[in-house]
Amino acid sequence: MSNTKALVKTRRVGGSLVVTLPKDIVEVKKIREGEIVEITVTKLRVDGFGALRGIGPFTTEDELKPHE
């Protein structure tokens, strides 16, 4: 992998959020455990447009049904 950019997902560990460096980037950059690395964080906007396509409007019957 010549590109050292990757999309990674955060996860919670204790009170912190952590990310994992992909193996191919670790190999290309020869990163070892305990080394200090510089990262740039850019939060991506997830576009939900069309995610609920075809669901239709809520009805009075929907409001009266028990929800999970």
Summary of the structure (lengths in Angstrom):
residues: 68
radius of gyration: 20.8
end to end distance: 44.3
largest distance: 60.0
contacts: 63
relative contact order: 0.13
helix: 18%
strand: 9%
